[in-house]
Amino acid sequence: MKYTTKALHSKYPKKDVYGALRAPIYQNAAFEFESAEALEDVFTGKESGHTYSRASNPTIEELESKVKSITGAIGVVATSSGMAAITNTLFALLKTGDNIITTNKLFGHTLSFFQNTLIDFGVGVKYVDICDEESILNAIDEKTKVIFFETISNPELIIPDIKLLSKIAKEHNLLLISDSTMTPFYLFDSKKYGIDIDILSATKYISGGGTAIGGLIIDNGNFDWEKYANLEKFSNSFGKNAFISKLKKQTFRNIGACLSAQSAYMLSLGLETLALRADRTSENIKYLASFLSNHQKVKSVNYPTLDGNKYKKFAQEYFLFAGSVLTFDLETKDDAYTFMNHLQLIRRSTNIQDNKSLIIAPYHTIYCEYTQEQKESFGLREGTLRLSVGIEDVEDLVNDITLALEKI
Ligand SMILES: *Cc1c(COP(=O)(O)O)cnc(C)c1O
């Protein structure tokens, strides 16, 4: 079966007592048991079941099992946010003295977690040029455990050579972890390209309508946990499920970053239409990227599959299409703001991959805490605008953009 059929028809883990056609929302904290023995059996793991919704819940389990069936992963943990997926993953895998290799061109709060939180726990973070093999190889030492990267960086839209990262990770027994938020599983088969753990902010493309905050941790089953000393105990007891078991029995349960049942339900709904929405935005963004490139008031457009973009080859090789976010430059901040303020349809907002098209000037907002030099190193200028393209009728988006550009 292909994506949408699986998303619609993957079986609910247990039969609903009323035969509800759509799995209900179990908005409750605790579960009761027929006998003292039955309660013990679930606590000790002899029987599967739910005891308390911080640890697990049927509505959340349904979302996880749908994602598992769609991706072919061996295990999935849904979390309260994309950030919770990132923090839980790294807390489960790393110990004081370990280090990870990544780039400083990351989603801002991920970078802030690395720079301000992870290092307080004595974990080293080495920032390299993620597109340069030498730079990565030079950073690896005996304490390196992980290579962490984003499939397409936001907002610079850098695409690393994922096959090369996978080769380096394999040769040095490192875990390859991707944040695939910009290219969720319908767009990108992370398992096939050798990614060990795939992390997503489900808030974005999966929710679709921007209905809930949520995250996903996906273990593709590519990594042999026997080769990972930090998880030795779990590998001895749970074999290939070592990482997911550590999350569920320790890190995730203890940190308490559980998703609410209501949010899990919204995200399950979003999963079902992800492919339809993605196909539509794929058409829309290709049209708008080319329209903006040909407009005389637009200085430059950055979208990976445009001619001349240096990541075009990787974008075409790895992804169904290069995601629904592009950036473009107007001459000045003044022009950018005049343009934004005259938009009637496209919304001024910080989110991405919503059903609605959204626009923001990242230099002055998301990155306002960084210095001018840092912002320029992220490829941002005063007149840069980030446009997240939605599923509207493209003629209406073109009209809105055309009229607003006339005002500058
Ligand atoms: C939004 C985002 C996150 C964080 O996800 P939340 O659900 O907002 O916590 C992480 N990585 C990327 C690439 C994102 O766009």
The ligand as a Gaussian input file, in Angstrom:
#p B3LYP/6-31G(d) Opt

LIG

0 1
 C        9.476000      24.076000      14.204000
 C       10.719000      23.286000      14.094000
 C       11.227000      22.580000      15.193000
 C       10.575000      22.629000      16.550000
 O        9.313000      22.081000      16.550000
 P        8.150000      22.517000      17.585000
 O        7.050000      21.588000      17.272000
 O        7.856000      23.957000      17.335000
 O        8.736000      22.319000      18.952000
 C       12.371000      21.846000      15.026000
 N       13.007000      21.792000      13.830000
 C       12.561000      22.462000      12.759000
 C       13.299000      22.348000      11.469000
 C       11.398000      23.228000      12.845000
 O       10.954000      23.893000      11.764000

